[in-house]
Amino acid sequence: MVDSVLISGAGIAGPVAASVLAAAGVDVTVLEVADGVRPGGQAVDIRGASRVVLDRLGLADAAQDLGLHQRGIADVETDGRHLTEMTVETFGGDGIISELEILRGELAELLVADSRARGARFRFGTRIQQLLDRGDTIEALLSDGSSIDTDLVIGADGPHSATRRLAFGQNPDQQFDPVRPIGGYMAWFTAPMIADLDGWYCMYNEPGGLTASVRPGRTITQSKASLAFASQPLSYDRRDLAAQKAILRQRFAGAGWLVPQLLEAAEYADDFYLDSLVQIQLPQWSKGRVALVGDAAWCPTPLTGLGTSLAIVGAYVLGNEIATRAELPAALARYEEIMRPYVTTGQKLPPGGMRGYAPQTRAAITARLVSTRLMVSRPLRPLAKRLFFEKAEAVNLPGYSLQHR
Ligand SMILES: Cc1cc2nc3c(=O)[nH]c(=O)nc-3n(C[C@H](O)[C@H](O)[C@H](O)COP(=O)(O)OP(=O)(O)OC[C@H]3O[C@@H](n4cnc5c(N)ncnc54)[C@H](O)[C@@H]3O)c2cc1C
């Protein structure tokens, strides 16, 4: 029986697991390395089973209230003309722009508030430095000099998870590294509304593997921007934002469309975030008294549009299995059994992977536009929907109800 849990990471997966466990009467502490709930990020898609989870947590209405109204996604020419369009309705709300899109920072705020209301404690500006698994409990030594003895540590600390490193080592299997770069980097930031988007998420490709996008933000004066580039792994200081912005300036120098204004906006954005695009592939998601969830366990990359949905569903399943089973190993095994096929499907990248998202040549950009036009054409829509947009449903979610011990 698990009576106390320490969760590392107050992004999306961490607070969902905290809500389920705290509701079941488990003593829950959540550590977050940032000084508060991290703002930033674009709109993330809430798809398939994750909508069911938000509903079961009693958060469906609040999530709906946060939903952004967007018309769809369009590939644009240098002068802003639309070359392709995929509306929200094209795939019945399940396409690239889903029916429910929420700003990542606002979703994190909602989930943290919910788990706090259910009794979870949050400690910001704090992280785990060492884990000592003693078999019957696990001790976490924290960055503020204190320590916590607990029944289970959950690593929900994102793709570069420190919990994963501490519990599994750099290379758990000795056969391969769990961190698989897919060949690119992506920066997200808030920018002033620099063009009339008319509700569209506009995306621009430039040869050389450069992709820029702008979409509506929370207010009419705000937009959410992203700049992505294809690249071999780079070495840079993850805390040095100025160095990261310099990399972007160098990569995007001379690029067209709104790129110059976006580079300028990136300089002043207070939520600038750049990350390597990596998938996490682990043969198992738990070891002793440590379990991983969300991007820490299986990051599918933002290219799949499923990172947030998988994190929500996975954290919900993990929390419920722990709360309802007497034996921890049985709970962790069942969590893995339910989530593994869903994650394997969800990790499949769209055609071409990073080369498809940020093509290198003009011909490859043209091929990308042609395939989008085919995908949205009426005769091919059902096939495209089946191939690309039904993955979010592909889980047998047990009929848990929130437990109260
Ligand atoms: C600032 C930000 C912006 C993002 N923007 C987008 C976006 O625009 N589009 C998109 O598709 N995806 C985006 N993502 C990724 C997306 O949020 C995740 O794919 C998905 O929601 C999975 O959630 P998660 O909780 O597993 O991981 P995350 O949402 O990454 O949350 C992990 C949390 O752990 C914290 N953390 C990291 N290391 C430690 C540590 N050592 N100790 C304690 N806490 C730690 C992080 O600060 C973060 O709050 C963004 C992530 C972040 C952090």
The ligand as a Tripos MOL2 file, in Angstrom:
@<TRIPOS>MOLECULE
LIG
   53    58     1     0     0
SMALL
NO_CHARGES

@<TRIPOS>ATOM
      1 C1          7.7700   25.8210  -21.0030 C.3       1 LIG1
      2 C2          7.2640   24.6960  -21.8730 C.ar      1 LIG1
      3 C3          6.6150   24.9980  -23.0750 C.ar      1 LIG1
      4 C4          6.1280   23.9670  -23.8900 C.ar      1 LIG1
      5 N1          5.4640   24.3150  -25.0300 N.ar      1 LIG1
      6 C5          4.9480   23.3580  -25.8210 C.ar      1 LIG1
      7 C6          4.2220   23.6970  -27.0160 C.ar      1 LIG1
      8 O1          4.0820   24.8450  -27.3590 O.2       1 LIG1
      9 N2          3.7320   22.6850  -27.7770 N.ar      1 LIG1
     10 C7          3.8760   21.3640  -27.4310 C.ar      1 LIG1
     11 O2          3.4000   20.4910  -28.1420 O.2       1 LIG1
     12 N3          4.5440   21.0210  -26.3100 N.ar      1 LIG1
     13 C8          5.0840   21.9740  -25.4950 C.ar      1 LIG1
     14 N4          5.7630   21.6260  -24.3630 N.ar      1 LIG1
     15 C9          5.8640   20.2120  -24.0460 C.3       1 LIG1
     16 C10         4.5510   19.6960  -23.4440 C.3       1 LIG1
     17 O3          4.2120   20.4840  -22.3360 O.3       1 LIG1
     18 C11         4.7540   18.2500  -23.0330 C.3       1 LIG1
     19 O4          5.0490   17.4670  -24.1900 O.3       1 LIG1
     20 C12         3.5560   17.5640  -22.4480 C.3       1 LIG1
     21 O5          2.6600   18.4330  -21.8960 O.3       1 LIG1
     22 C13         3.9960   16.4970  -21.4460 C.3       1 LIG1
     23 O6          3.9470   17.0400  -20.1570 O.3       1 LIG1
     24 P1          4.9240   16.6110  -19.0000 P.3       1 LIG1
     25 O7          4.2660   17.0250  -17.7360 O.co2     1 LIG1
     26 O8          5.3600   15.1960  -19.1460 O.co2     1 LIG1
     27 O9          6.2320   17.4800  -19.2440 O.3       1 LIG1
     28 P2          6.4130   19.0550  -19.1510 P.3       1 LIG1
     29 O10         5.1860   19.7690  -19.5230 O.co2     1 LIG1
     30 O11         7.6780   19.3540  -19.8800 O.co2     1 LIG1
     31 O12         6.6430   19.3380  -17.5780 O.3       1 LIG1
     32 C14         7.8100   18.9480  -16.9000 C.3       1 LIG1
     33 C15         7.9650   19.8590  -15.6930 C.3       1 LIG1
     34 O13         9.0700   19.3730  -14.9190 O.3       1 LIG1
     35 C16         9.8630   20.4700  -14.5120 C.3       1 LIG1
     36 N5         11.2080   19.9830  -14.2680 N.ar      1 LIG1
     37 C17        12.2000   19.7330  -15.1620 C.ar      1 LIG1
     38 N6         13.2890   19.2530  -14.5190 N.ar      1 LIG1
     39 C18        12.9790   19.1910  -13.2030 C.ar      1 LIG1
     40 C19        13.6800   18.7650  -12.0410 C.ar      1 LIG1
     41 N7         14.9530   18.3240  -12.1170 N.pl3     1 LIG1
     42 N8         13.0520   18.8220  -10.8500 N.ar      1 LIG1
     43 C20        11.7650   19.2900  -10.7540 C.ar      1 LIG1
     44 N9         11.0490   19.7230  -11.8190 N.ar      1 LIG1
     45 C21        11.6530   19.6560  -13.0220 C.ar      1 LIG1
     46 C22         9.7520   21.4420  -15.6770 C.3       1 LIG1
     47 O14        10.0860   22.7560  -15.2760 O.3       1 LIG1
     48 C23         8.2970   21.3090  -16.0520 C.3       1 LIG1
     49 O15         7.4820   22.1640  -15.2980 O.3       1 LIG1
     50 C24         6.3010   22.6040  -23.5220 C.ar      1 LIG1
     51 C25         6.9580   22.2920  -22.3230 C.ar      1 LIG1
     52 C26         7.4410   23.3130  -21.4900 C.ar      1 LIG1
     53 C27         8.1340   22.9580  -20.1880 C.3       1 LIG1
@<TRIPOS>BOND
     1     1     2 1
     2     2     3 ar
     3     2    52 ar
     4     3     4 ar
     5     4     5 ar
     6     4    50 ar
     7     5     6 ar
     8     6     7 ar
     9     6    13 1
    10     7     8 2
    11     7     9 ar
    12     9    10 ar
    13    10    11 2
    14    10    12 ar
    15    12    13 ar
    16    13    14 ar
    17    14    15 1
    18    14    50 ar
    19    15    16 1
    20    16    17 1
    21    16    18 1
    22    18    19 1
    23    18    20 1
    24    20    21 1
    25    20    22 1
    26    22    23 1
    27    23    24 1
    28    24    25 2
    29    24    26 1
    30    24    27 1
    31    27    28 1
    32    28    29 2
    33    28    30 1
    34    28    31 1
    35    31    32 1
    36    32    33 1
    37    33    34 1
    38    33    48 1
    39    34    35 1
    40    35    36 1
    41    35    46 1
    42    36    37 ar
    43    36    45 ar
    44    37    38 ar
    45    38    39 ar
    46    39    40 ar
    47    39    45 ar
    48    40    41 1
    49    40    42 ar
    50    42    43 ar
    51    43    44 ar
    52    44    45 ar
    53    46    47 1
    54    46    48 1
    55    48    49 1
    56    50    51 ar
    57    51    52 ar
    58    52    53 1
@<TRIPOS>SUBSTRUCTURE
     1 LIG1         1 GROUP 0 **** ****
